[in-house]
């Protein structure tokens, strides 16, 4: 993708592609008549994504196309042989396709993200409880030592 140069021209360090999509019918969840999605790929392998000229995360670009039929597993236009491929695919793959067509993909992804956050929070709470228990033991020990010291005087 990235121009490697010729004898007369230097190699480039970046490649860029932009697709502009009409949004006159409001298919995409943005209140603009056209949406421009741009990807800039650097020789290092890093990528930058833009939505209408504003820097965005890949996740935001994907979410923009959820439930539209446009995307990695697009179902709005099918190539020749795609139906046979769908029918002979694994049940999980077929289920994913039907979920995307039904418009529940984004909700399932958000539920999965929330569950992951909850698991991390629960793990953090366990660590905090362990630290709190250790601090309480130290406090109790120091309190006991302080009481002994006072009774010696």
Phi, psi and omega in degrees: 000318185274129183300126185266359177093167175224186178297327184260348182232140180287152175291153178260161180253002184211148172235151185215139176222141179231136173241131179249126185242134176291134178236031181302324183273357179074027179297320179271148185282042175235143183268058178220151182286337178224145178236126178252122178250127181234140173237131176245121183247126180263156180302331179291347181103349179286152178230150171236144180238146180226140172242116183050045175083354180259133179303134182221163175271154177304322179302319180294323178295315179299315181298328179300326184261359179304139173062021178255343185089359177251127178156194185302320181246043186308136180244358184285327177231125183243134178288165176299134180088350182295322181296316176300319179297318180295314182295330181264004181282170179294150180305323181296320180293320178296318180299316179302316180299315180292324177295319178296317179296326181281348177085024181251002181303310184298325180291319179296320179295317180294323177297315179299317178297318179296320178296320179296316178299318180298316178299317179296319180296317178297321178295317177298320179297320178299318179295319179295319178297322178294317178295317180299318179297319179295318178296320179297317178299316179297318180298313180299318180296314180295323179296317179298317179296321180295320179295320177297318181297317180295320182288337177289330185284000000 
